[in-house]
Amino acid sequence: MDAVRLTQYSHGAGCGCKIAPAVLEQILGHGQAAKIEFPGLLVGNEESDDAAVFDLDGVTGIVSTTDFFMPIVDDPFDFGAIAATNALSDIYAMGGRPLMAIAILGWPIARLSADVAARVLDGGRSVCHKAGIPLAGGHSIDAPEPIFGLAVTGKVAVDQVKRNNTAKKGDRLYLTKSLGVGLVTTAEKKGLANEEDVLAAKRAMLSLNEVGVKAAAWPEVHAMTDVTGFGLGGHLSEMCRGSKLSAKIELAKVPVFDFVPKYLELECIPGGTHRNWESYGKGIRTKLPGDRLILADPQTSGGLLMAVDPAFTREFENKMADEGFLLKPFGEMVEMGDWLVSSE
């Protein structure tokens, strides 16, 4: 089992194997005219948000999500743990608190032993326990490539649900984790990554976005989403489109890992980066052509993107510092213009 390199058994890696945004839009758009209305459904798939929310009684909402992918790291335990952290993030991004999870496992039984799959589950279970919830069951299939993830159920106060389409003009933009996971994991698959860079990315991917639960109660946080497979450019574009606003950002102020320039120079560009840009790049104005390689870099278990009332940014930054985050804004929401996102 020590010699197993899980990334060699899959064609994609982590959230980088997501279907491109433009293709996904075609899939989800089919048959929308016949959509049935459910009055209790506060957030559904038509909102491009992180999870579904159902209003139980006007006070409490049930939050439901699922997320799974192919290996982004070689170690089975780490793969399971990162996949679980990533799935839980969708609950936190809505301001919700997870209650329980069930596992989703696809496994090439003829190529990889059951012992390796057990280690993947151990990793997922460890993160669930860290989050204070049970991994209560699941479903498995014999699949050509290893796949793992969770379906997670959570709860949230209805009046504290954080959406990705409720940003306001003037809001300042913050991101809680650095960008560059797609670059370093691609470098690792090519055998070009430094161990310390891989470890830095792993630490970030294994960090739970639990601060979203507290942010749910902060009225200055107008909108929130997590940054995953579509990259910062994609998820910020969704926030702009849903909020009927544009965003102006300073790329130099966007948090990125120190290793990003090195792997850009080595051309360790994930395939998902190009698919992302082909889907939404026409709505983003960049200063330099290479900026797209950062904005479209697919993240796995990425940070929370928050739109914050400009009158309360200092208060917000102090609260986040108390939670261990030293954040500064990298952009703001502005009146809708010719570009969804303009990068300076």
N, C-alpha and C positions, 0 to 999 in steps of 0.2 A: 504493500500500500504506500510505503514511503516514496516509491519511484513513480507513482501516478502523477501525470501532469494533465489535469482536467481540461485545460484550455486547448489541448491538442485533439480533443474529442468533439469540438463544436466549431461551427463556421462563424459564429458571432460571439460577442463577449458582453455580458451584463446588459444594461439598458441600451447599449449600442446595437443590439439585435432587434430593437423595436421596429415595427413597420413605419416607413417614412410618413411624416405628417400629412403630406398631400394625398398619399394612397389611403391612409387611415380616414381622412375626410371623405373620400369617395365611398369607402366601406360603410361608415356610419351614416352617411347622408342617404343611402339607399332606403327607400320605403318610409321616409320621414312623414310623408303626407298622410300615411295611414296610422300614425302614432296615436296610441290611446292615452288619454289624460288620466293622471292619478293625483287627486288633490293633495294627498299627504306627502308627495314626493317634492321635497324642497330643492334638491339638486340631482339632476339626472345626467345621462351621457351627452345630451345636447349642449351642455354648458362647457364642455372641455375642461372640467374641473378635476380635482385629484381623486375624489371619492363621491359616492352617492350618499345623500342624506334624506332620511324619511322622518317626518314629524309624527311622533307618537301621540302627543296630547297637548301640543302648544307650548310645552315647557322643555321636554327632552326629545332629542333627535337621535336616531340610530344611524351610525356612519358605517358604510360597507365598501370594501375595496378588495381587489386582488392584483397581485403583481408577481411575475415569475420570469426567469430568463435562464440563459445558458451560462456556463462558468466564465467568470471574469478573473479569477485567480486559480492557481493550480491546486492549492491545498483544499481537500474536501470540507474540513471543518470550517475554514474561513469562507469558502463559497456559500455554505449554508447560512452562516452568520450574516454575511453581507446581504444575501438575498432577503433574509428575514428583516434586517434593519431597513432595507429599501422598501419593503412592503408596508411596514409599520409607519413609514414616513407619510404615506398618503392620509392616514388617520390624523396624524399630528398637523399636517398642512391644512386641514379643515378646522383646526382648533379642538379636535376630539381627543378623547382618552380611550386607548384600546381596551377591550374586554376579553377577547379570546381570538385565537387563530386556528386555522386548519391548513394542513400542508398540501402542496401540489408537487408531485414528483413524477418526472418522466425519466426512465433509466434504461440504457442499452445493456440489458442483462447478459447478453452473449459476449460483450466486450469489456464490461467493468463489473467487478464483484459486488455482491450485496453488502460486504463489509465496508466498501467505500461509500455506498449509498447511506449506510447507517451513520457514518461520520458526518455526511452532509446534514442529515436530520439532527444529529447531536448539535451541530453548529446553529441550526435554526432554533432548536429548543432552548439553547443557552441564551439567545437573544430574547426570546419570548419571556423567559424567566427573569431576565434583567429588566424587562419592561413591566414585570409584575403580572403577566397573564399566562394562561396555560396554552400549550400547543395541544389542542383537544381532539385532533383526528386528522383526516385527510383522505387523499385519493392518489393512486399511483397507476402508471401504465408502462408497458415496455415500449420504449421510444428509441429512435435512431441516434439521438444525442441526449446528453444529460441536461435535465431541466429541473429547476427547483424554485419554489416561491411559496407564498402564503395567500390565503383569503382571510381577511381580518375584519372583525366586527368591533365597533367602538360606540361611544356615546358622546353627545355634546349638548350643551344648553342651546336651545333653538335661537335665542337672541345673541349668541356668541359665535355662531358659525362664521368661519372666515372663508370668503370666496376669492376666486382669482379675477373676478370681473367687477369689483367694487372700488377700485382705485379712484382717487379724485385729483383734479387738476392741482398741481403744486406739490403733491406727495413726493417725498424723498424715497429713493430706492436703496434697499440694503440686502446683502446676501450673507448667510451665516457660514458657508463653507467655500473654500477656494476651488477654482476651476482647474482642470487639467487631468482629471482621472482617465479620460479616454486616451489621452496621449501616452501616459505612463504605462497603462495596461497594454496598449498596443506595442510599446517598446519592450515590455516584458515578454510578450508573445514572440517577438522577433529576437529575443535574447540580447537586447541592447540596454536594458534598464539597470540602473544602480539599485542595489538592495535597499539602501536608505530611502530612495525615492519611492519605491514600491511600498515600503513600510509606512511612509507618511501618507500615501494614498489610502492604504488599508485602514489606518487609524481614523481617517476622515470618513470612509465608507462605513465603519463600524460604530460611528458616533450617532446615537439616537437623536432625532429631532424633537425631543420631549419639550423643548422650550415653546413649541407651538401650543401646548396646553395652557401655559401661562399667558402667552400672547393673545389667546382667545378672549381673555378678560380685559385686555388693554384697548380702550376705545380709539387710541391714536393709530392703531394698526388697522388701516382701512381694507387692505387686501393682502392675501398670502397664498403662496403656492410653493411646491418644491421643484427644484431644478434637477431633472433626470435626463432621460434619453434624447430629448429634443434640444438639449443645450440651453444656455441662458438666452440666446437669441430667440429660440422657439417658444419657451415658456413666457418670456417677457412679451413677445408678440401676442400670445394668447391673452395676457393680462391687458394689453393695450386694446386689442380688438374688442374684448368683452366689455371694457370700461369706456369704449368710444373715445379714447385718448391716444396720444403718441408719447414716446419716451425719448428723452435726450440723455445720453450717458457719456461718461468719460472713461474710455477703456483703461487708461492708466490707473484709475481708481477702483476698477473691478478687482476683487481679490482673486489672485491666481497663485498656484504653487510656484516656488522658486525654480523648479526644474523645467517649467514650460518652455522657455526659449531653447534649451538644450534639445528637447525632443522635437520641437518644430524644425530645428536645423537638421536633425537626423531624419526628418520626414516620416515620423511615426504617426501618421494621420489615420485615424479609424475610418473605415468605409462609411460608418454612420454620419460622420461629419459632412461628407459630400452629399449624402442623401438628404440630410437636414437642410443644407443650404439650397439645394435644388428645390426643396419644398417651400421655403419661406424667405430665402435670401432677397427676392425681388422687393420685399417690404422693408429692407434694412439698408441704410446708407452707412458705409464704412469709410474711414479716413485712408486706410491702407488695405490693399487686397488681402494681405495675410491676416488681418483682423478677424476675418470670417472663420479662420481655423481655431480661434479661441471661442468666439461667440457660438459656433455650431458644434463644438466638441461635446459629444454625448457623455453626460455624467451618470454615474451609478450611485445611488444613495447620496445624492447631492444635498446641498443646503436649502434653507428656506429663503425664498425671495419675498420681501415684505415692502409694501407701500405704506409710508408713514406720514401722518399729518405734520407739515413743516413747522407748525407752532409748538410741537412737542418733541422735536427730535432730540434735544438734550435729555429730557426726561426718559425718552425711549432708550437712548444710548446708555444712560446710567442703569436702567433696569436690566438691559442686556449684559452690561458689565458685571452686575451682580450674579448673573447666570453663567459667567465665564466667557462672554463674547465681547471682544473689543472691535466695535463696528463703526464705520464711517460711510456716509452715503456715496454712491457712485453715479447717481443720476436723479432725474425727476420726471414726473408725469406732466405733460404739457397739452395744450389744445391740439386736437387731431390735425395733422398736417399731411404732406405728400408722402411721408415715410412713417411706418409704425414705430421704428426705432432708428435714431440717428446716433452714430458713434463718433465721438471726437477724439 
